[in-house]
Amino acid sequence: MIRSQVRIIHFAKSSPGWEATGTDLTNSLDYQSSQSTNINSDTLQLTLKNDGSLPSITPDDRIDFFAANTPDSVVIGTTSEDYDNYFLFNGTVEETKDELTPAGEKRLVIQGASATQVLMRALLPAGYFNQKTINVNGVDVYPTVPNIMQSIIEFVNGLNIDGRQLLWSPSNPTEKIDETAFKAVSYSSNYKPVNQLFADLSQDAYTGDGDYYFYVKVNGTGKNEVVWKRRRETADATNLASLTEGTDFSTRATPYGTWDVTNSVIVHCGKDAYSNGILTFYYGSNSQGTMSVGQRAKYIAEPLAGNNLVLESQQSGSVGVFIDRFPSSFPYRTIWSPDLDSKNFMGNVWEDGKFFGTIDFINFVDDGTGKGTPANPQTTACDLKLIIDSKAEFNTFIRNAARLDGKKLGKKLVDKYGYARYKFTCSLYYGRNNLTLGAAYNITCATLGWGKDGATNRVLRLSDIKHTIGTDGWNTNLVFEEDWEIFGKYGEGFGE
């Protein structure tokens, strides 16, 4: 016989960390409530019978929650195998409150945040320059995205928040999907939560390998392990994890959702050398969303784009002294080089000395051979750099280059969200904890025509998981969404 089981362990706070042996609260769970337990992404709400047998439970205590649909012969414990197979939630108590039922019975309601949320909401600044090494695990390395994220993890661990530590998963990618190395990048930010820093760094603009996603799991040793994965799937759709209507879930779905289309973006690109604001605009005129729902714009801020360009000049160490954000003397030899073979400069097309039709004021110089201008192009492998002759040219360069970065960011957002996407919700027949938030799944749903009569299944990405435990047993509700990586691999409208 299969039944739903739970195990709840409470660990009182000590310094540092928590008591070594916890107290089992399983028998105090209030099964008379339809939702005695709610676990939604990174939060927990737990209702316990307060009959006088409960230990003292206070903020900063720890709760470990296990759940499984198992044979009667299996008993959930707290071994490493249980963490791997049955673990559902590990977090910190943030609030407790007493309640009284209509029958006069006392209840204790516990609200908490997962270890993921506690650790990843720490506010940190960031400053990395692609030409300067950083120390990770005692080794000097260049700031690729994986190295920057590990550097941030080391900083978080140094804070020792609630005695918790983060681990970088040994299974995380060490190279791009094409087996080439990640490039060193410059990245800086004012104080942001760690999860936002990670979200920024996981964009294609920094990885050069498409967007990535990340999550924190508790591994077999009870440690908080940061998992970082490509959104691009290397397997065929037939090899993805699958969920099937009638076997795994009963269905409720929505068709194309025009509510989340963004087909134009206004970007604030930070400040120029005079500390004046920089704005640009990107409009996806050919996106599906434009034709079907009209123009839907969003305003976003990338406030450090201009500052980063100035910072790169100041930190290069070989281009002279800066005063008030400007070079102290001119002509000024910048650190930026055009790639003549691909006619590319900072990711932008170079043609006849112009970049994106705007940056046409820069003189090219080389090692003294007289080559390096559009009229006399460079053909040797000498050190070709860009020369700026005045404060006005320097400031114009910063403004135009920052706008180019803003347009590229706007284009990436419109590429992702300029098309109406499927959103799909379903309730599993049985509670499950072996699902990966952020992973792509192959969905078969005959009610919607996905996989019916030879039609192709639809590939969607799992964006939210919610667990409830109560009088109806253990229920798991899932939310899936389509995204641009899935469009790119399987084609728009994949599954129709």
Helices and strands as residue ranges (DSSP letters): E 2-11, E 23-24, G 26-28, E 37-40, E 43-49, E 62-71, H 80-86, E 87-100, E 106-114, H 115-120, E 123-128, E 134-136, E 139-141, H 145-159, G 161-163, E 166-168, E 187-193, H 194-201, H 204-207, E 212-218, E 224-230, G 237-239, E 242-244, E 249-257, G 258-260, E 264-271, E 277-283, H 288-293, E 297-301, H 305-315, E 322-323, E 326-327, E 332-333, E 344-345, E 348-351, E 354-355, E 363-365, E 385-388, H 391-417, E 421-428, E 440-444, G 446-448, E 458-470, E 473-481, H 484-490
